């Protein structure tokens, strides 16, 4: 749950984004700049968190009235080496933040920190990850909590989609690329798994509101609605003329999360009563339109 330290929305003097050139970081930097908030966008080229001396340079860069957004990660975390690198990156961030008296810190974590559950997940659900990716994010959350005196907000998004996603992971982003190329969308099994998907624009907007309210605490970024991968694939296929085919394939191994992972989005409604997540149909159409513009 979030606690707003600003009683009314107040833009920060400056937002420093670590990981500003990735999918979430770039969308967030654009949105903040569009609202007139100064942004210092730092990617790996500007601040390599695995390089010697970066912590010292960052600590000198930070100002007392800065809000710092930490997104930088080697993700998804797939092996022990990546896990170690991600912990080292957060160690650098914590070392940089420790001597700097910034006003606010926001960490973009992941819903992968939660144990699987047949009941909708909430911010109070058990954080007991079953993957290295989830373990990585949970460790980094604890590192920040231990190191900071500034207010800390932790956002845990579920599956994200949008036209600029550089990954080709199974789901809306891959389905859209296949459909745009006129290729069949091939599902794992019959695509019966049910998951929650969030448009990248909504993640950026939630982050903007958290920064404006100088919020602290934990918030899941999830719509509260689940859809099967087949449903998503068929919706995307129908956006193209002619529509491509959607077909199943023999499943290799068990369904992730037992085939079901839902969220209770009550905390989002409580924190930001006037905010509404983008409906899936509208989000898929928007991503398709933006993807077409990029081609």
C-alpha positions in Angstrom: 0.0 0.0 0.0 1.1 3.5 -0.7 1.2 6.5 1.6 1.3 9.9 -0.1 3.7 12.3 1.7 2.5 15.2 -0.5 -1.1 16.0 0.3 -1.6 17.4 -3.2 0.2 16.6 -6.5 3.5 18.5 -6.7 6.1 17.9 -9.4 9.6 17.1 -8.2 12.3 19.7 -9.0 14.1 17.0 -11.0 13.7 13.3 -11.7 16.9 11.2 -12.2 16.2 8.0 -14.0 18.7 5.1 -13.8 17.9 2.9 -16.8 16.4 5.7 -18.8 16.9 4.1 -22.2 15.1 0.9 -21.6 11.4 0.1 -22.2 10.0 1.4 -18.9 12.7 4.1 -18.5 12.2 5.7 -21.9 8.4 5.8 -21.6 8.7 7.3 -18.2 11.2 9.9 -19.2 9.1 11.0 -22.2 6.0 11.3 -20.0 7.7 13.3 -17.3 9.3 15.7 -19.9 5.9 16.1 -21.6 4.5 17.3 -18.2 7.4 19.9 -17.9 9.4 18.0 -15.3 13.2 18.2 -15.7 14.6 14.7 -16.3 18.2 13.6 -16.0 18.1 10.4 -18.2 21.0 8.1 -17.4 21.6 4.8 -19.2 24.5 2.4 -19.2 26.5 4.8 -21.4 26.2 7.6 -18.9 26.3 5.6 -15.7 27.5 2.0 -15.9 26.6 0.5 -12.6 29.1 -2.3 -12.9 32.0 0.1 -13.6 34.5 1.2 -10.9 33.9 4.8 -9.7 30.3 5.1 -10.8 28.9 5.2 -7.3 31.1 8.2 -6.4 30.3 10.0 -9.7 26.5 9.5 -9.1 26.7 10.6 -5.5 28.1 13.9 -6.7 25.5 14.2 -9.4 22.5 13.8 -7.1 20.9 16.9 -5.6 18.9 17.1 -2.3 15.7 17.8 -4.1 16.1 15.0 -6.7 13.6 12.1 -7.0 15.6 9.1 -8.2 13.9 6.3 -10.2 15.9 3.0 -10.3 15.1 0.8 -13.2 18.5 -0.4 -14.4 18.8 -4.2 -14.4 20.1 -7.1 -16.5 16.7 -8.6 -17.1 15.1 -11.0 -17.3 17.6 -12.6 -14.8 18.2 -16.1 -16.1 21.3 -17.4 -14.4 23.6 -17.0 -11.3 25.9 -14.7 -13.2 23.1 -12.3 -14.0 21.9 -12.5 -10.4 25.3 -11.5 -9.1 25.6 -8.6 -11.6 22.2 -7.3 -10.6 23.1 -7.3 -7.0 26.4 -5.5 -7.8 24.4 -2.9 -9.7 22.1 -2.2 -6.8 25.1 -2.1 -4.5 26.5 0.7 -6.6 23.1 2.5 -6.4 23.0 2.1 -2.6 26.5 3.4 -2.3 25.7 6.4 -4.4 22.5 7.2 -2.5 23.9 6.7 1.0 25.9 10.0 1.2 23.3 11.9 -1.0 20.3 13.4 0.7 17.8 12.9 -2.1 14.1 13.6 -1.5 12.5 10.4 -2.9 13.4 7.1 -4.4 11.2 4.8 -6.6 12.3 1.3 -7.5 10.7 -0.5 -10.4 10.6 -4.2 -9.3 8.4 -7.0 -10.6 5.4 -9.1 -9.6 7.8 -12.1 -9.9 8.6 -11.6 -6.2 5.3 -13.2 -5.2 4.6 -16.8 -4.5 2.1 -18.5 -7.0 -1.5 -18.3 -5.8 -4.9 -19.2 -7.1 -6.3 -16.2 -5.2 -5.7 -12.7 -6.7 -2.4 -11.3 -5.5 -2.3 -8.1 -3.4 0.5 -6.0 -1.9 0.3 -8.1 1.2 0.7 -11.5 -0.6 3.7 -13.6 0.3 6.9 -12.5 -1.4 8.5 -15.9 -1.9 9.8 -16.0 -5.5 10.2 -19.2 -7.4 12.6 -17.8 -10.1 16.0 -16.2 -10.1 14.3 -13.1 -11.7 12.0 -12.8 -8.7 14.7 -13.5 -6.2 16.9 -10.8 -7.9 14.2 -8.1 -7.5 13.3 -9.1 -3.9 17.0 -8.9 -2.9 17.3 -5.5 -4.5 14.2 -4.2 -2.7 15.7 -5.3 0.6 19.0 -3.7 -0.2 17.3 -0.3 -0.9 15.2 -0.5 2.2 18.4 -1.2 4.3 20.4 1.6 2.7 18.0 4.5 2.4 16.7 7.2 4.7 14.7 8.9 1.9 11.1 7.8 1.3 11.0 4.6 -0.9 8.2 3.5 -3.2 8.4 0.0 -4.8 6.3 -0.6 -7.9 5.8 -4.2 -8.9 4.4 -4.4 -12.5 3.1 -7.5 -14.0 3.5 -8.4 -17.7 4.0 -5.3 -19.8 3.3 -4.6 -23.5 3.8 -1.8 -25.9 5.1 -0.9 -29.3 8.7 0.0 -28.2 9.3 -3.2 -26.2 12.7 -4.5 -27.4 12.1 -8.0 -26.2 10.3 -10.6 -28.1 8.9 -12.5 -25.2 5.8 -14.7 -25.5 2.7 -12.6 -25.4 1.3 -9.4 -27.0 4.6 -8.1 -28.2 5.6 -11.3 -30.1 2.1 -11.8 -31.3 2.0 -8.3 -32.8 5.3 -8.7 -34.6 4.2 -12.1 -36.1 0.9 -10.6 -37.2 2.6 -7.6 -38.8 4.8 -9.9 -40.7 1.8 -12.0 -41.9 3.0 -15.0 -40.0 0.8 -17.4 -37.9 0.7 -16.9 -34.2 1.8 -20.1 -32.6 0.7 -20.7 -29.0 2.2 -22.8 -26.2 -0.4 -25.5 -25.9 -3.7 -23.9 -26.6 -2.8 -20.6 -25.0 -5.1 -21.3 -22.0 -2.9 -19.6 -19.4 -4.6 -16.5 -17.9 -2.5 -13.5 -17.1 -2.8 -9.8 -16.5 -1.1 -7.5 -19.0 -0.4 -3.8 -18.5 0.2 -1.2 -21.2 3.5 0.6 -20.8 1.8 4.0 -20.9 -0.1 3.0 -17.7 3.2 2.1 -15.9 4.7 5.5 -16.8 1.5 7.3 -15.6 1.5 5.4 -12.3 5.2 6.3 -11.8 4.5 9.9 -12.6 1.7 10.0 -10.0 3.9 8.3 -7.4 6.6 11.0 -8.0 4.1 13.8 -7.8 2.7 12.6 -4.5 6.1 11.6 -3.1 4.6 8.3 -2.2 6.2 5.5 -0.2 5.3 1.9 0.2 4.5 -0.9 -2.2 2.1 -0.9 -5.2 1.4 -3.6 -7.7 0.9 -2.3 -11.2 -1.7 -4.6 -12.6 -5.1 -4.0 -14.2 -7.1 -6.6 -12.1 -8.3 -8.4 -15.2 -6.9 -11.6 -16.7 -7.1 -12.8 -20.3 -5.9 -16.1 -21.9 -3.0 -15.9 -24.3 -5.3 -17.3 -27.0 -7.8 -14.5 -26.4 -4.9 -11.9 -26.7 -3.6 -13.6 -29.9 -7.0 -13.7 -31.5 -7.6 -10.0 -30.7 -4.3 -9.1 -32.2 -4.8 -11.2 -35.3 -8.2 -9.5 -35.9 -6.4 -6.1 -36.0 -4.6 -7.0 -39.3 -6.0 -7.4 -42.8 -6.1 -10.1 -43.7 -6.0 -11.6 -40.1 -3.4 -14.2 -39.5 -4.1 -17.7 -38.1 -3.8 -18.5 -34.5 -2.9 -22.1 -33.7 -1.8 -24.2 -30.8 1.3 -26.4 -30.5 2.4 -29.3 -28.2 3.3 -27.9 -24.8 6.7 -28.5 -23.4 6.7 -28.6 -19.6 4.1 -27.3 -17.2 2.3 -24.0 -17.5 4.0 -21.1 -15.7 2.3 -20.1 -12.5 -0.1 -23.1 -12.8 -1.7 -21.3 -15.7 -3.3 -18.5 -13.7 -2.0 -15.3 -12.1 -4.5 -12.6 -11.1 -4.3 -9.4 -9.1 -6.6 -7.4 -6.9 -6.1 -3.8 -8.0 -7.9 -2.2 -5.1 -4.7 -0.5 -3.8 -4.3 1.3 -7.2 -7.9 2.5 -7.0 -7.3 3.7 -3.4 -4.0 5.4 -4.2 -5.2 7.1 -7.4 -9.1 7.1 -7.5 -9.3 9.0 -10.8 -6.8 6.6 -12.6 -8.1 3.9 -14.9 -6.0 1.2 -16.5 -6.3 0.9 -20.3 -8.6 -1.8 -21.4 -6.9 -4.6 -23.2 -8.7 -4.0 -26.6 -7.8 -0.3 -26.6 -4.2 -1.1 -25.5 -3.6 -3.6 -28.2 -5.0 -1.3 -30.8 -2.7 1.5 -29.6 0.4 -0.7 -29.6 -0.5 -1.8 -33.1 -0.9 1.7 -34.4 2.4 2.9 -32.8 4.2 -0.2 -34.1 2.9 0.5 -37.6 4.2 4.1 -37.4 7.7 2.8 -36.5 7.9 0.4 -39.5 
